[in-house]
Amino acid sequence: MKIKISDKSLFVSGIVGLLTGLVSAHSLFAHSATAIYFWGVIGLILGLFAPYPKVQKIGLVYGFTMMLSFLLFGFQGKSDKLLNFTALAVGLSVVSALCGWLSVFLGAKIKLLFRSKK
């Protein structure tokens, strides 16, 4: 059975978000506000390489998967807290999706700014 991925750029942004969340949950950035800078820089880099018509979707997918994976990989609670944690994780992931959209959008705008000067 073959799985056809119709939009590779969305798949790549999801994988980048997943890996960014994993790295930031188990590194120097764990439990630190400096992780926000790391997430923003990765979003900017994604925006530099993203095809412009898909920037919005790429940013939303990146931000959502990044925060969800960060929270899930860093979860240290017990199973009785899982329902509340899941609600919190989904809520924060929606907010993070908007932040991911902004960082990828800014990266794409920077790319357009430098491209127009050539």
C-alpha positions as CSV (number, residue, x, y, z in Angstrom):
1,M,0.0,0.0,0.0
2,K,1.5,3.3,-1.1
3,I,0.8,6.5,0.8
4,K,0.8,9.4,-1.6
5,I,1.8,12.7,-0.1
6,S,0.3,15.4,-2.3
7,D,2.2,18.3,-0.8
8,K,5.7,17.5,0.2
9,S,6.4,21.0,1.5
10,L,3.7,20.5,4.2
11,F,5.1,17.1,5.1
12,V,8.6,18.6,5.4
13,S,7.3,21.4,7.6
14,G,5.6,18.9,9.8
15,I,8.7,16.8,10.2
16,V,10.8,20.0,10.9
17,G,8.3,21.0,13.5
18,L,8.4,17.5,15.1
19,L,12.2,17.5,15.2
20,T,12.3,21.1,16.5
21,G,10.0,20.2,19.3
22,L,12.0,17.0,20.1
23,V,15.3,18.8,20.2
24,S,14.0,21.7,22.2
25,A,12.3,19.4,24.8
26,H,15.5,17.5,25.4
27,S,18.3,20.0,25.1
28,L,19.6,23.3,26.6
29,F,16.2,24.8,25.7
30,A,14.2,22.5,27.9
31,H,12.2,24.5,30.5
32,S,13.7,27.8,29.2
33,A,12.2,30.8,27.4
34,T,15.2,30.8,25.1
35,A,13.5,28.0,23.1
36,I,11.2,30.7,21.6
37,Y,14.2,32.2,19.8
38,F,15.2,28.8,18.5
39,W,11.7,28.1,17.3
40,G,11.5,31.5,15.6
41,V,14.9,31.1,13.8
42,I,13.8,27.7,12.5
43,G,10.6,29.3,11.3
44,L,12.5,32.0,9.5
45,I,14.7,29.4,7.8
46,L,11.6,27.5,6.7
47,G,10.3,30.7,5.2
48,L,13.5,31.3,3.3
49,F,13.0,28.0,1.5
50,A,9.3,27.8,1.3
51,P,7.4,28.2,-1.9
52,Y,5.6,31.5,-1.5
53,P,2.0,30.4,-2.3
54,K,2.2,27.8,0.5
55,V,3.9,29.9,3.2
56,Q,0.7,30.2,5.3
57,K,0.0,26.5,5.4
58,I,3.7,25.7,6.0
59,G,3.8,28.1,8.9
60,L,0.6,26.7,10.5
61,V,1.8,23.1,10.2
62,Y,5.2,23.9,11.5
63,G,4.0,25.8,14.5
64,F,1.3,23.3,15.4
65,T,3.5,20.2,15.2
66,M,6.4,21.9,16.9
67,M,4.5,22.9,20.0
68,L,2.6,19.6,20.2
69,S,5.8,17.6,19.9
70,F,7.6,19.8,22.4
71,L,4.8,19.3,24.9
72,L,4.4,15.6,24.3
73,F,8.1,14.8,24.4
74,G,8.5,16.8,27.6
75,F,5.4,15.5,29.4
76,Q,6.5,14.2,32.8
77,G,3.0,13.8,34.4
78,K,1.0,10.8,35.4
79,S,-1.8,9.2,33.4
80,D,-4.5,10.9,35.5
81,K,-3.4,14.3,34.3
82,L,-3.4,13.2,30.6
83,L,-6.8,14.6,29.7
84,N,-6.1,18.1,31.1
85,F,-2.6,18.0,29.5
86,T,-4.1,17.0,26.1
87,A,-6.5,20.0,26.2
88,L,-3.7,22.3,27.2
89,A,-1.4,20.9,24.5
90,V,-4.0,21.3,21.7
91,G,-4.8,24.8,22.9
92,L,-1.2,25.9,23.0
93,S,-0.5,24.2,19.7
94,V,-3.2,26.3,18.0
95,V,-1.6,29.5,19.4
96,S,1.8,28.2,18.3
97,A,0.4,27.6,14.8
98,L,-0.3,31.3,14.5
99,C,3.3,32.1,15.8
100,G,4.7,29.5,13.3
101,W,2.7,31.2,10.5
102,L,4.2,34.6,11.5
103,S,7.8,33.4,11.6
104,V,7.6,31.5,8.3
105,F,5.8,34.5,6.7
106,L,8.6,36.8,7.9
107,G,11.2,34.5,6.5
108,A,9.4,34.4,3.1
109,K,9.2,38.3,3.1
110,I,13.0,38.5,3.9
111,K,13.6,36.2,0.9
112,L,11.5,38.4,-1.3
113,L,13.2,41.5,-0.1
114,F,16.6,40.2,-1.0
115,R,15.5,38.7,-4.2
116,S,14.0,42.1,-5.4
117,K,17.3,43.9,-4.8
118,K,19.2,41.8,-7.4
